[in-house]
Amino acid sequence: MTMHKDPKTAFELDESELEETFSRSAGPGGQHVNKVSTRVVLRHIPTGLQVAVQEGRSQSVNRRKARELLREMILERARERKLAQQNEREKKRRQKAIRPPKVKRRILETKRRRSETKARRKKDFSRDD
């Protein structure tokens, strides 16, 4: 029996594509925050996405959280791109579809009526008193 991997866990970040910097956190934490660089800024070089985490007092916890957040952001971006491509394909399919004769007649009738309305309006404006 083969097990299918969850797409969320199947994607792993390549460490060579990551740029990681550390700095001192801001906010509560006292002397520990002032002395230890626990803030983690992680940047994914190919996409340019960047996350900064300073929630925990531990650098290792912040590093793990930053990687999780970055992975989720990359996956979300990929999902959005896939959805946009799918929507574009659907739009083109709808545009190429042949309309039923009744629908086409109704559209042309609506356009004709609109044209007549505009033509009447044009006559009203062209009158100079």
Backbone as XML, in Angstrom:
<?xml version="1.0"?>
<chain id="A" units="angstrom">
  <residue number="1" name="MET">
    <atom name="N" x="0.844" y="-1.182" z="0.000"/>
    <atom name="CA" x="0.000" y="0.000" z="0.000"/>
    <atom name="C" x="0.892" y="1.249" z="0.000"/>
  </residue>
  <residue number="2" name="THR">
    <atom name="N" x="0.645" y="2.153" z="-0.944"/>
    <atom name="CA" x="1.430" y="3.375" z="-1.006"/>
    <atom name="C" x="0.675" y="4.485" z="-0.312"/>
  </residue>
  <residue number="3" name="MET">
    <atom name="N" x="1.409" y="5.286" z="0.409"/>
    <atom name="CA" x="0.779" y="6.392" z="1.114"/>
    <atom name="C" x="1.014" y="7.670" z="0.321"/>
  </residue>
  <residue number="4" name="HIS">
    <atom name="N" x="-0.040" y="8.434" z="0.150"/>
    <atom name="CA" x="0.073" y="9.715" z="-0.552"/>
    <atom name="C" x="0.479" y="10.780" z="0.447"/>
  </residue>
  <residue number="5" name="LYS">
    <atom name="N" x="1.455" y="11.552" z="0.055"/>
    <atom name="CA" x="1.921" y="12.612" z="0.937"/>
    <atom name="C" x="0.998" y="13.813" z="0.840"/>
  </residue>
  <residue number="6" name="ASP">
    <atom name="N" x="0.834" y="14.473" z="1.952"/>
    <atom name="CA" x="0.067" y="15.711" z="1.988"/>
    <atom name="C" x="0.886" y="16.777" z="1.256"/>
  </residue>
  <residue number="7" name="PRO">
    <atom name="N" x="0.280" y="17.537" z="0.328"/>
    <atom name="CA" x="1.052" y="18.534" z="-0.429"/>
    <atom name="C" x="1.738" y="19.550" z="0.469"/>
  </residue>
  <residue number="8" name="LYS">
    <atom name="N" x="1.149" y="19.841" z="1.628"/>
    <atom name="CA" x="1.765" y="20.818" z="2.527"/>
    <atom name="C" x="3.086" y="20.306" z="3.075"/>
  </residue>
  <residue number="9" name="THR">
    <atom name="N" x="3.135" y="19.010" z="3.394"/>
    <atom name="CA" x="4.364" y="18.458" z="3.958"/>
    <atom name="C" x="5.312" y="17.964" z="2.878"/>
  </residue>
  <residue number="10" name="ALA">
    <atom name="N" x="4.826" y="17.772" z="1.667"/>
    <atom name="CA" x="5.658" y="17.263" z="0.581"/>
    <atom name="C" x="6.686" y="18.296" z="0.138"/>
  </residue>
  <residue number="11" name="PHE">
    <atom name="N" x="6.362" y="19.566" z="0.236"/>
    <atom name="CA" x="7.256" y="20.627" z="-0.215"/>
    <atom name="C" x="8.251" y="20.969" z="0.888"/>
  </residue>
  <residue number="12" name="GLU">
    <atom name="N" x="9.507" y="20.896" z="0.568"/>
    <atom name="CA" x="10.543" y="21.262" z="1.523"/>
    <atom name="C" x="11.377" y="22.398" z="0.948"/>
  </residue>
  <residue number="13" name="LEU">
    <atom name="N" x="11.792" y="23.299" z="1.823"/>
    <atom name="CA" x="12.629" y="24.416" z="1.399"/>
    <atom name="C" x="14.060" y="23.931" z="1.178"/>
  </residue>
  <residue number="14" name="ASP">
    <atom name="N" x="14.675" y="24.434" z="0.136"/>
    <atom name="CA" x="16.071" y="24.124" z="-0.139"/>
    <atom name="C" x="16.916" y="25.154" z="0.620"/>
  </residue>
  <residue number="15" name="GLU">
    <atom name="N" x="17.734" y="24.667" z="1.521"/>
    <atom name="CA" x="18.523" y="25.566" z="2.378"/>
    <atom name="C" x="19.455" y="26.480" z="1.566"/>
  </residue>
  <residue number="16" name="SER">
    <atom name="N" x="19.878" y="26.027" z="0.385"/>
    <atom name="CA" x="20.782" y="26.858" z="-0.421"/>
    <atom name="C" x="20.055" y="28.071" z="-1.017"/>
  </residue>
  <residue number="17" name="GLU">
    <atom name="N" x="18.715" y="28.033" z="-1.030"/>
    <atom name="CA" x="17.925" y="29.145" z="-1.570"/>
    <atom name="C" x="17.497" y="30.129" z="-0.489"/>
  </residue>
  <residue number="18" name="LEU">
    <atom name="N" x="17.940" y="29.907" z="0.737"/>
    <atom name="CA" x="17.522" y="30.750" z="1.853"/>
    <atom name="C" x="18.649" y="31.663" z="2.314"/>
  </residue>
  <residue number="19" name="GLU">
    <atom name="N" x="18.249" y="32.871" z="2.680"/>
    <atom name="CA" x="19.190" y="33.825" z="3.264"/>
    <atom name="C" x="18.652" y="34.145" z="4.655"/>
  </residue>
  <residue number="20" name="GLU">
    <atom name="N" x="19.448" y="33.852" z="5.666"/>
    <atom name="CA" x="18.973" y="33.981" z="7.042"/>
    <atom name="C" x="19.813" y="35.012" z="7.784"/>
  </residue>
  <residue number="21" name="THR">
    <atom name="N" x="19.141" y="35.962" z="8.450"/>
    <atom name="CA" x="19.857" y="36.947" z="9.260"/>
    <atom name="C" x="19.223" y="36.993" z="10.638"/>
  </residue>
  <residue number="22" name="PHE">
    <atom name="N" x="20.025" y="37.357" z="11.605"/>
    <atom name="CA" x="19.577" y="37.418" z="12.994"/>
    <atom name="C" x="19.813" y="38.821" z="13.531"/>
  </residue>
  <residue number="23" name="SER">
    <atom name="N" x="18.910" y="39.253" z="14.397"/>
    <atom name="CA" x="19.094" y="40.533" z="15.067"/>
    <atom name="C" x="18.419" y="40.470" z="16.426"/>
  </residue>
  <residue number="24" name="ARG">
    <atom name="N" x="18.599" y="41.494" z="17.200"/>
    <atom name="CA" x="17.983" y="41.512" z="18.520"/>
    <atom name="C" x="16.497" y="41.828" z="18.386"/>
  </residue>
  <residue number="25" name="SER">
    <atom name="N" x="15.716" y="41.138" z="19.166"/>
    <atom name="CA" x="14.274" y="41.344" z="19.147"/>
    <atom name="C" x="13.928" y="42.640" z="19.861"/>
  </residue>
  <residue number="26" name="ALA">
    <atom name="N" x="12.711" y="43.082" z="19.627"/>
    <atom name="CA" x="12.203" y="44.270" z="20.317"/>
    <atom name="C" x="11.042" y="43.826" z="21.195"/>
  </residue>
  <residue number="27" name="GLY">
    <atom name="N" x="10.704" y="44.630" z="22.151"/>
    <atom name="CA" x="9.547" y="44.320" z="22.979"/>
    <atom name="C" x="9.930" y="43.668" z="24.293"/>
  </residue>
  <residue number="28" name="PRO">
    <atom name="N" x="8.940" y="43.039" z="24.943"/>
    <atom name="CA" x="9.182" y="42.467" z="26.270"/>
    <atom name="C" x="10.142" y="41.283" z="26.212"/>
  </residue>
  <residue number="29" name="GLY">
    <atom name="N" x="10.829" y="41.033" z="27.311"/>
    <atom name="CA" x="11.765" y="39.925" z="27.372"/>
    <atom name="C" x="12.949" y="40.251" z="28.246"/>
  </residue>
  <residue number="30" name="GLY">
    <atom name="N" x="13.068" y="41.508" z="28.596"/>
    <atom name="CA" x="14.104" y="41.920" z="29.536"/>
    <atom name="C" x="15.505" y="41.775" z="29.001"/>
  </residue>
  <residue number="31" name="GLN">
    <atom name="N" x="16.408" y="41.411" z="29.914"/>
    <atom name="CA" x="17.822" y="41.336" z="29.584"/>
    <atom name="C" x="18.100" y="40.304" z="28.490"/>
  </residue>
  <residue number="32" name="HIS">
    <atom name="N" x="17.346" y="39.209" z="28.486"/>
    <atom name="CA" x="17.563" y="38.159" z="27.489"/>
    <atom name="C" x="17.394" y="38.720" z="26.073"/>
  </residue>
  <residue number="33" name="VAL">
    <atom name="N" x="16.336" y="39.500" z="25.857"/>
    <atom name="CA" x="16.064" y="40.086" z="24.537"/>
    <atom name="C" x="17.141" y="41.094" z="24.172"/>
  </residue>
  <residue number="34" name="ASN">
    <atom name="N" x="17.651" y="41.797" z="25.156"/>
    <atom name="CA" x="18.657" y="42.817" z="24.885"/>
    <atom name="C" x="20.031" y="42.235" z="24.555"/>
  </residue>
  <residue number="35" name="LYS">
    <atom name="N" x="20.311" y="41.022" z="24.988"/>
    <atom name="CA" x="21.643" y="40.443" z="24.824"/>
    <atom name="C" x="21.753" y="39.424" z="23.696"/>
  </residue>
  <residue number="36" name="VAL">
    <atom name="N" x="20.628" y="38.735" z="23.373"/>
    <atom name="CA" x="20.693" y="37.619" z="22.427"/>
    <atom name="C" x="19.951" y="37.973" z="21.138"/>
  </residue>
  <residue number="37" name="SER">
    <atom name="N" x="20.535" y="37.636" z="20.009"/>
    <atom name="CA" x="19.899" y="37.894" z="18.711"/>
    <atom name="C" x="18.897" y="36.777" z="18.422"/>
  </residue>
  <residue number="38" name="THR">
    <atom name="N" x="17.651" y="36.991" z="18.828"/>
    <atom name="CA" x="16.634" y="35.954" z="18.656"/>
    <atom name="C" x="15.690" y="36.228" z="17.500"/>
  </residue>
  <residue number="39" name="ARG">
    <atom name="N" x="15.705" y="37.420" z="16.946"/>
    <atom name="CA" x="14.839" y="37.747" z="15.801"/>
    <atom name="C" x="15.449" y="37.113" z="14.556"/>
  </residue>
  <residue number="40" name="VAL">
    <atom name="N" x="14.616" y="36.392" z="13.804"/>
    <atom name="CA" x="15.078" y="35.700" z="12.602"/>
    <atom name="C" x="14.396" y="36.307" z="11.380"/>
  </residue>
  <residue number="41" name="VAL">
    <atom name="N" x="15.191" y="36.724" z="10.403"/>
    <atom name="CA" x="14.658" y="37.205" z="9.126"/>
    <atom name="C" x="15.112" y="36.204" z="8.074"/>
  </residue>
  <residue number="42" name="LEU">
    <atom name="N" x="14.114" y="35.597" z="7.436"/>
    <atom name="CA" x="14.399" y="34.547" z="6.453"/>
    <atom name="C" x="13.898" y="35.011" z="5.097"/>
  </residue>
  <residue number="43" name="ARG">
    <atom name="N" x="14.765" y="34.950" z="4.081"/>
    <atom name="CA" x="14.397" y="35.393" z="2.736"/>
    <atom name="C" x="14.620" y="34.248" z="1.759"/>
  </residue>
  <residue number="44" name="HIS">
    <atom name="N" x="13.593" y="33.996" z="0.937"/>
    <atom name="CA" x="13.691" y="32.983" z="-0.110"/>
    <atom name="C" x="14.189" y="33.697" z="-1.360"/>
  </residue>
  <residue number="45" name="ILE">
    <atom name="N" x="15.400" y="33.435" z="-1.766"/>
    <atom name="CA" x="16.057" y="34.183" z="-2.836"/>
    <atom name="C" x="15.323" y="34.084" z="-4.181"/>
  </residue>
  <residue number="46" name="PRO">
    <atom name="N" x="14.891" y="32.900" z="-4.648"/>
    <atom name="CA" x="14.233" y="32.834" z="-5.962"/>
    <atom name="C" x="12.933" y="33.633" z="-6.054"/>
  </residue>
  <residue number="47" name="THR">
    <atom name="N" x="12.142" y="33.649" z="-4.978"/>
    <atom name="CA" x="10.856" y="34.357" z="-5.034"/>
    <atom name="C" x="10.925" y="35.750" z="-4.434"/>
  </residue>
  <residue number="48" name="GLY">
    <atom name="N" x="11.931" y="36.011" z="-3.600"/>
    <atom name="CA" x="12.036" y="37.312" z="-2.958"/>
    <atom name="C" x="11.136" y="37.452" z="-1.741"/>
  </residue>
  <residue number="49" name="LEU">
    <atom name="N" x="10.445" y="36.379" z="-1.354"/>
    <atom name="CA" x="9.579" y="36.431" z="-0.179"/>
    <atom name="C" x="10.429" y="36.489" z="1.086"/>
  </residue>
  <residue number="50" name="GLN">
    <atom name="N" x="9.931" y="37.228" z="2.077"/>
    <atom name="CA" x="10.697" y="37.411" z="3.290"/>
    <atom name="C" x="9.770" y="37.346" z="4.496"/>
  </residue>
  <residue number="51" name="VAL">
    <atom name="N" x="10.217" y="36.698" z="5.566"/>
    <atom name="CA" x="9.471" y="36.657" z="6.827"/>
    <atom name="C" x="10.416" y="37.016" z="7.964"/>
  </residue>
  <residue number="52" name="ALA">
    <atom name="N" x="9.861" y="37.645" z="8.991"/>
    <atom name="CA" x="10.623" y="37.976" z="10.185"/>
    <atom name="C" x="9.837" y="37.461" z="11.383"/>
  </residue>
  <residue number="53" name="VAL">
    <atom name="N" x="10.506" y="36.714" z="12.252"/>
    <atom name="CA" x="9.853" y="36.140" z="13.418"/>
    <atom name="C" x="10.643" y="36.506" z="14.659"/>
  </residue>
  <residue number="54" name="GLN">
    <atom name="N" x="9.934" y="37.023" z="15.656"/>
    <atom name="CA" x="10.572" y="37.333" z="16.935"/>
    <atom name="C" x="9.622" y="37.004" z="18.081"/>
  </residue>
  <residue number="55" name="GLU">
    <atom name="N" x="8.749" y="36.014" z="17.844"/>
    <atom name="CA" x="7.726" y="35.676" z="18.837"/>
    <atom name="C" x="8.313" y="35.015" z="20.077"/>
  </residue>
  <residue number="56" name="GLY">
    <atom name="N" x="9.228" y="34.067" z="19.876"/>
    <atom name="CA" x="9.779" y="33.338" z="21.010"/>
    <atom name="C" x="11.039" y="33.970" z="21.543"/>
  </residue>
  <residue number="57" name="ARG">
    <atom name="N" x="11.469" y="33.474" z="22.722"/>
    <atom name="CA" x="12.725" y="33.968" z="23.289"/>
    <atom name="C" x="13.898" y="33.145" z="22.789"/>
  </residue>
  <residue number="58" name="SER">
    <atom name="N" x="13.600" y="32.065" z="22.081"/>
    <atom name="CA" x="14.647" y="31.174" z="21.606"/>
    <atom name="C" x="14.845" y="31.355" z="20.103"/>
  </residue>
  <residue number="59" name="GLN">
    <atom name="N" x="16.103" y="31.447" z="19.700"/>
    <atom name="CA" x="16.412" y="31.611" z="18.277"/>
    <atom name="C" x="15.996" y="30.375" z="17.483"/>
  </residue>
  <residue number="60" name="SER">
    <atom name="N" x="16.185" y="29.193" z="18.047"/>
    <atom name="CA" x="15.849" y="27.962" z="17.325"/>
    <atom name="C" x="14.340" y="27.854" z="17.081"/>
  </residue>
  <residue number="61" name="VAL">
    <atom name="N" x="13.533" y="28.272" z="18.060"/>
    <atom name="CA" x="12.075" y="28.249" z="17.885"/>
    <atom name="C" x="11.675" y="29.240" z="16.804"/>
  </residue>
  <residue number="62" name="ASN">
    <atom name="N" x="12.283" y="30.413" z="16.829"/>
    <atom name="CA" x="11.980" y="31.428" z="15.816"/>
    <atom name="C" x="12.426" y="30.980" z="14.422"/>
  </residue>
  <residue number="63" name="ARG">
    <atom name="N" x="13.551" y="30.274" z="14.338"/>
    <atom name="CA" x="14.025" y="29.770" z="13.040"/>
    <atom name="C" x="13.029" y="28.766" z="12.470"/>
  </residue>
  <residue number="64" name="ARG">
    <atom name="N" x="12.546" y="27.864" z="13.321"/>
    <atom name="CA" x="11.578" y="26.858" z="12.877"/>
    <atom name="C" x="10.286" y="27.530" z="12.410"/>
  </residue>
  <residue number="65" name="LYS">
    <atom name="N" x="9.807" y="28.501" z="13.198"/>
    <atom name="CA" x="8.564" y="29.207" z="12.830"/>
    <atom name="C" x="8.741" y="29.973" z="11.521"/>
  </residue>
  <residue number="66" name="ALA">
    <atom name="N" x="9.889" y="30.591" z="11.338"/>
    <atom name="CA" x="10.150" y="31.359" z="10.120"/>
    <atom name="C" x="10.121" y="30.435" z="8.905"/>
  </residue>
  <residue number="67" name="ARG">
    <atom name="N" x="10.710" y="29.260" z="9.024"/>
    <atom name="CA" x="10.703" y="28.306" z="7.914"/>
    <atom name="C" x="9.282" y="27.837" z="7.599"/>
  </residue>
  <residue number="68" name="GLU">
    <atom name="N" x="8.497" y="27.574" z="8.635"/>
    <atom name="CA" x="7.102" y="27.151" z="8.421"/>
    <atom name="C" x="6.313" y="28.247" z="7.710"/>
  </residue>
  <residue number="69" name="LEU">
    <atom name="N" x="6.460" y="29.480" z="8.194"/>
    <atom name="CA" x="5.735" y="30.608" z="7.583"/>
    <atom name="C" x="6.146" y="30.805" z="6.125"/>
  </residue>
  <residue number="70" name="LEU">
    <atom name="N" x="7.435" y="30.735" z="5.861"/>
    <atom name="CA" x="7.932" y="30.935" z="4.501"/>
    <atom name="C" x="7.421" y="29.830" z="3.578"/>
  </residue>
  <residue number="71" name="ARG">
    <atom name="N" x="7.443" y="28.586" z="4.062"/>
    <atom name="CA" x="6.934" y="27.469" z="3.261"/>
    <atom name="C" x="5.455" y="27.677" z="2.936"/>
  </residue>
  <residue number="72" name="GLU">
    <atom name="N" x="4.672" y="28.094" z="3.924"/>
    <atom name="CA" x="3.247" y="28.348" z="3.695"/>
    <atom name="C" x="3.038" y="29.469" z="2.681"/>
  </residue>
  <residue number="73" name="MET">
    <atom name="N" x="3.857" y="30.524" z="2.773"/>
    <atom name="CA" x="3.734" y="31.639" z="1.831"/>
    <atom name="C" x="4.035" y="31.185" z="0.402"/>
  </residue>
  <residue number="74" name="ILE">
    <atom name="N" x="5.072" y="30.365" z="0.237"/>
    <atom name="CA" x="5.446" y="29.880" z="-1.093"/>
    <atom name="C" x="4.344" y="28.988" z="-1.653"/>
  </residue>
  <residue number="75" name="LEU">
    <atom name="N" x="3.810" y="28.095" z="-0.809"/>
    <atom name="CA" x="2.722" y="27.220" z="-1.248"/>
    <atom name="C" x="1.485" y="28.023" z="-1.627"/>
  </residue>
  <residue number="76" name="GLU">
    <atom name="N" x="1.168" y="29.048" z="-0.836"/>
    <atom name="CA" x="-0.001" y="29.889" z="-1.125"/>
    <atom name="C" x="0.182" y="30.622" z="-2.451"/>
  </residue>
  <residue number="77" name="ARG">
    <atom name="N" x="1.386" y="31.127" z="-2.680"/>
    <atom name="CA" x="1.667" y="31.815" z="-3.941"/>
    <atom name="C" x="1.513" y="30.865" z="-5.126"/>
  </residue>
  <residue number="78" name="ALA">
    <atom name="N" x="1.980" y="29.625" z="-4.960"/>
    <atom name="CA" x="1.857" y="28.623" z="-6.023"/>
    <atom name="C" x="0.386" y="28.290" z="-6.275"/>
  </residue>
  <residue number="79" name="ARG">
    <atom name="N" x="-0.396" y="28.173" z="-5.191"/>
    <atom name="CA" x="-1.841" y="27.907" z="-5.341"/>
    <atom name="C" x="-2.532" y="29.046" z="-6.079"/>
  </residue>
  <residue number="80" name="GLU">
    <atom name="N" x="-2.191" y="30.275" z="-5.723"/>
    <atom name="CA" x="-2.792" y="31.439" z="-6.383"/>
    <atom name="C" x="-2.435" y="31.465" z="-7.864"/>
  </residue>
  <residue number="81" name="ARG">
    <atom name="N" x="-1.177" y="31.160" z="-8.186"/>
    <atom name="CA" x="-0.741" y="31.158" z="-9.586"/>
    <atom name="C" x="-1.484" y="30.072" z="-10.368"/>
  </residue>
  <residue number="82" name="LYS">
    <atom name="N" x="-1.631" y="28.893" z="-9.757"/>
    <atom name="CA" x="-2.335" y="27.792" z="-10.404"/>
    <atom name="C" x="-3.801" y="28.149" z="-10.624"/>
  </residue>
  <residue number="83" name="LEU">
    <atom name="N" x="-4.424" y="28.775" z="-9.632"/>
    <atom name="CA" x="-5.823" y="29.187" z="-9.752"/>
    <atom name="C" x="-5.990" y="30.251" z="-10.832"/>
  </residue>
  <residue number="84" name="ALA">
    <atom name="N" x="-5.056" y="31.195" z="-10.917"/>
    <atom name="CA" x="-5.120" y="32.238" z="-11.938"/>
    <atom name="C" x="-5.006" y="31.631" z="-13.336"/>
  </residue>
  <residue number="85" name="GLN">
    <atom name="N" x="-4.117" y="30.660" z="-13.492"/>
    <atom name="CA" x="-3.975" y="29.998" z="-14.791"/>
    <atom name="C" x="-5.247" y="29.237" z="-15.153"/>
  </residue>
  <residue number="86" name="GLN">
    <atom name="N" x="-5.818" y="28.571" z="-14.166"/>
    <atom name="CA" x="-7.053" y="27.826" z="-14.399"/>
    <atom name="C" x="-8.185" y="28.780" z="-14.790"/>
  </residue>
  <residue number="87" name="ASN">
    <atom name="N" x="-8.282" y="29.919" z="-14.093"/>
    <atom name="CA" x="-9.313" y="30.901" z="-14.413"/>
    <atom name="C" x="-9.130" y="31.458" z="-15.816"/>
  </residue>
  <residue number="88" name="GLU">
    <atom name="N" x="-7.878" y="31.673" z="-16.209"/>
    <atom name="CA" x="-7.579" y="32.188" z="-17.550"/>
    <atom name="C" x="-8.000" y="31.173" z="-18.616"/>
  </residue>
  <residue number="89" name="ARG">
    <atom name="N" x="-7.701" y="29.888" z="-18.365"/>
    <atom name="CA" x="-8.115" y="28.843" z="-19.310"/>
    <atom name="C" x="-9.633" y="28.787" z="-19.427"/>
  </residue>
  <residue number="90" name="GLU">
    <atom name="N" x="-10.326" y="28.872" z="-18.298"/>
    <atom name="CA" x="-11.792" y="28.837" z="-18.299"/>
    <atom name="C" x="-12.365" y="30.037" z="-19.052"/>
  </residue>
  <residue number="91" name="LYS">
    <atom name="N" x="-11.760" y="31.201" z="-18.846"/>
    <atom name="CA" x="-12.221" y="32.417" z="-19.517"/>
    <atom name="C" x="-12.088" y="32.267" z="-21.042"/>
  </residue>
  <residue number="92" name="LYS">
    <atom name="N" x="-10.938" y="31.749" z="-21.489"/>
    <atom name="CA" x="-10.732" y="31.552" z="-22.928"/>
    <atom name="C" x="-11.720" y="30.528" z="-23.484"/>
  </residue>
  <residue number="93" name="ARG">
    <atom name="N" x="-11.984" y="29.481" z="-22.708"/>
    <atom name="CA" x="-12.933" y="28.454" z="-23.139"/>
    <atom name="C" x="-14.328" y="29.064" z="-23.297"/>
  </residue>
  <residue number="94" name="ARG">
    <atom name="N" x="-14.721" y="29.902" z="-22.335"/>
    <atom name="CA" x="-16.041" y="30.545" z="-22.414"/>
    <atom name="C" x="-16.112" y="31.501" z="-23.600"/>
  </residue>
  <residue number="95" name="GLN">
    <atom name="N" x="-15.011" y="32.211" z="-23.859"/>
    <atom name="CA" x="-15.005" y="33.162" z="-24.968"/>
    <atom name="C" x="-15.115" y="32.460" z="-26.312"/>
  </residue>
  <residue number="96" name="LYS">
    <atom name="N" x="-14.531" y="31.275" z="-26.433"/>
    <atom name="CA" x="-14.562" y="30.542" z="-27.694"/>
    <atom name="C" x="-15.851" y="29.765" z="-27.893"/>
  </residue>
  <residue number="97" name="ALA">
    <atom name="N" x="-16.608" y="29.566" z="-26.820"/>
    <atom name="CA" x="-17.821" y="28.762" z="-26.911"/>
    <atom name="C" x="-18.837" y="29.421" z="-27.854"/>
  </residue>
  <residue number="98" name="ILE">
    <atom name="N" x="-19.532" y="28.605" z="-28.610"/>
    <atom name="CA" x="-20.549" y="29.106" z="-29.541"/>
    <atom name="C" x="-21.836" y="29.327" z="-28.763"/>
  </residue>
  <residue number="99" name="ARG">
    <atom name="N" x="-22.421" y="30.505" z="-28.943"/>
    <atom name="CA" x="-23.653" y="30.820" z="-28.236"/>
    <atom name="C" x="-24.841" y="30.158" z="-28.930"/>
  </residue>
  <residue number="100" name="PRO">
    <atom name="N" x="-25.806" y="29.711" z="-28.147"/>
    <atom name="CA" x="-27.033" y="29.186" z="-28.753"/>
    <atom name="C" x="-27.749" y="30.308" z="-29.515"/>
  </residue>
  <residue number="101" name="PRO">
    <atom name="N" x="-28.468" y="29.978" z="-30.585"/>
    <atom name="CA" x="-29.121" y="31.002" z="-31.407"/>
    <atom name="C" x="-30.056" y="31.920" z="-30.614"/>
  </residue>
  <residue number="102" name="LYS">
    <atom name="N" x="-30.809" y="31.367" z="-29.666"/>
    <atom name="CA" x="-31.732" y="32.197" z="-28.870"/>
    <atom name="C" x="-30.973" y="33.254" z="-28.081"/>
  </residue>
  <residue number="103" name="VAL">
    <atom name="N" x="-29.881" y="32.853" z="-27.453"/>
    <atom name="CA" x="-29.085" y="33.779" z="-26.652"/>
    <atom name="C" x="-28.491" y="34.859" z="-27.551"/>
  </residue>
  <residue number="104" name="LYS">
    <atom name="N" x="-27.976" y="34.445" z="-28.698"/>
    <atom name="CA" x="-27.384" y="35.406" z="-29.623"/>
    <atom name="C" x="-28.424" y="36.426" z="-30.088"/>
  </residue>
  <residue number="105" name="ARG">
    <atom name="N" x="-29.644" y="35.929" z="-30.415"/>
    <atom name="CA" x="-30.721" y="36.836" z="-30.830"/>
    <atom name="C" x="-31.040" y="37.843" z="-29.736"/>
  </residue>
  <residue number="106" name="ARG">
    <atom name="N" x="-31.114" y="37.356" z="-28.490"/>
    <atom name="CA" x="-31.454" y="38.232" z="-27.371"/>
    <atom name="C" x="-30.378" y="39.299" z="-27.173"/>
  </residue>
  <residue number="107" name="ILE">
    <atom name="N" x="-29.108" y="38.912" z="-27.282"/>
    <atom name="CA" x="-28.008" y="39.873" z="-27.140"/>
    <atom name="C" x="-28.083" y="40.925" z="-28.232"/>
  </residue>
  <residue number="108" name="LEU">
    <atom name="N" x="-28.282" y="40.494" z="-29.472"/>
    <atom name="CA" x="-28.347" y="41.442" z="-30.585"/>
    <atom name="C" x="-29.543" y="42.371" z="-30.451"/>
  </residue>
  <residue number="109" name="GLU">
    <atom name="N" x="-30.666" y="41.849" z="-29.961"/>
    <atom name="CA" x="-31.864" y="42.684" z="-29.745"/>
    <atom name="C" x="-31.576" y="43.744" z="-28.684"/>
  </residue>
  <residue number="110" name="THR">
    <atom name="N" x="-30.920" y="43.365" z="-27.613"/>
    <atom name="CA" x="-30.568" y="44.318" z="-26.550"/>
    <atom name="C" x="-29.633" y="45.393" z="-27.101"/>
  </residue>
  <residue number="111" name="LYS">
    <atom name="N" x="-28.669" y="45.002" z="-27.901"/>
    <atom name="CA" x="-27.742" y="45.973" z="-28.490"/>
    <atom name="C" x="-28.475" y="46.926" z="-29.417"/>
  </residue>
  <residue number="112" name="ARG">
    <atom name="N" x="-29.397" y="46.389" z="-30.212"/>
    <atom name="CA" x="-30.154" y="47.230" z="-31.137"/>
    <atom name="C" x="-30.959" y="48.274" z="-30.356"/>
  </residue>
  <residue number="113" name="ARG">
    <atom name="N" x="-31.656" y="47.834" z="-29.284"/>
    <atom name="CA" x="-32.449" y="48.771" z="-28.467"/>
    <atom name="C" x="-31.563" y="49.840" z="-27.844"/>
  </residue>
  <residue number="114" name="ARG">
    <atom name="N" x="-30.411" y="49.440" z="-27.364"/>
    <atom name="CA" x="-29.486" y="50.388" z="-26.744"/>
    <atom name="C" x="-29.007" y="51.405" z="-27.774"/>
  </residue>
  <residue number="115" name="SER">
    <atom name="N" x="-28.732" y="50.935" z="-28.972"/>
    <atom name="CA" x="-28.293" y="51.820" z="-30.045"/>
    <atom name="C" x="-29.373" y="52.851" z="-30.375"/>
  </residue>
  <residue number="116" name="GLU">
    <atom name="N" x="-30.630" y="52.395" z="-30.444"/>
    <atom name="CA" x="-31.737" y="53.313" z="-30.724"/>
    <atom name="C" x="-31.867" y="54.357" z="-29.629"/>
  </residue>
  <residue number="117" name="THR">
    <atom name="N" x="-31.720" y="53.934" z="-28.388"/>
    <atom name="CA" x="-31.811" y="54.874" z="-27.265"/>
    <atom name="C" x="-30.728" y="55.943" z="-27.384"/>
  </residue>
  <residue number="118" name="LYS">
    <atom name="N" x="-29.524" y="55.530" z="-27.694"/>
    <atom name="CA" x="-28.417" y="56.481" z="-27.834"/>
    <atom name="C" x="-28.644" y="57.420" z="-29.008"/>
  </residue>
  <residue number="119" name="ALA">
    <atom name="N" x="-29.178" y="56.887" z="-30.097"/>
    <atom name="CA" x="-29.438" y="57.718" z="-31.277"/>
    <atom name="C" x="-30.478" y="58.795" z="-30.945"/>
  </residue>
  <residue number="120" name="ARG">
    <atom name="N" x="-31.536" y="58.421" z="-30.196"/>
    <atom name="CA" x="-32.558" y="59.410" z="-29.794"/>
    <atom name="C" x="-31.940" y="60.470" z="-28.906"/>
  </residue>
  <residue number="121" name="ARG">
    <atom name="N" x="-31.078" y="60.060" z="-28.022"/>
    <atom name="CA" x="-30.428" y="60.995" z="-27.114"/>
    <atom name="C" x="-29.555" y="61.964" z="-27.911"/>
  </residue>
  <residue number="122" name="LYS">
    <atom name="N" x="-28.888" y="61.476" z="-28.932"/>
    <atom name="CA" x="-28.012" y="62.291" z="-29.757"/>
    <atom name="C" x="-28.819" y="63.372" z="-30.466"/>
  </residue>
  <residue number="123" name="LYS">
    <atom name="N" x="-30.011" y="63.041" z="-30.943"/>
    <atom name="CA" x="-30.877" y="64.011" z="-31.622"/>
    <atom name="C" x="-31.274" y="65.111" z="-30.658"/>
  </residue>
  <residue number="124" name="ASP">
    <atom name="N" x="-31.565" y="64.763" z="-29.400"/>
    <atom name="CA" x="-31.968" y="65.769" z="-28.413"/>
    <atom name="C" x="-30.865" y="66.766" z="-28.139"/>
  </residue>
  <residue number="125" name="PHE">
    <atom name="N" x="-29.629" y="66.343" z="-28.107"/>
    <atom name="CA" x="-28.510" y="67.227" z="-27.817"/>
    <atom name="C" x="-28.115" y="68.080" z="-29.004"/>
  </residue>
  <residue number="126" name="SER">
    <atom name="N" x="-28.365" y="67.595" z="-30.191"/>
    <atom name="CA" x="-27.951" y="68.332" z="-31.372"/>
    <atom name="C" x="-28.853" y="69.528" z="-31.660"/>
  </residue>
  <residue number="127" name="ARG">
    <atom name="N" x="-30.052" y="69.596" z="-31.012"/>
    <atom name="CA" x="-30.946" y="70.724" z="-31.208"/>
    <atom name="C" x="-30.417" y="71.959" z="-30.498"/>
  </residue>
  <residue number="128" name="ASP">
    <atom name="N" x="-30.274" y="73.026" z="-31.219"/>
    <atom name="CA" x="-29.856" y="74.316" z="-30.609"/>
    <atom name="C" x="-31.037" y="75.259" z="-30.657"/>
  </residue>
  <residue number="129" name="ASP">
    <atom name="N" x="-31.457" y="75.764" z="-29.506"/>
    <atom name="CA" x="-32.591" y="76.717" z="-29.449"/>
    <atom name="C" x="-32.160" y="78.134" z="-29.352"/>
  </residue>
</chain>
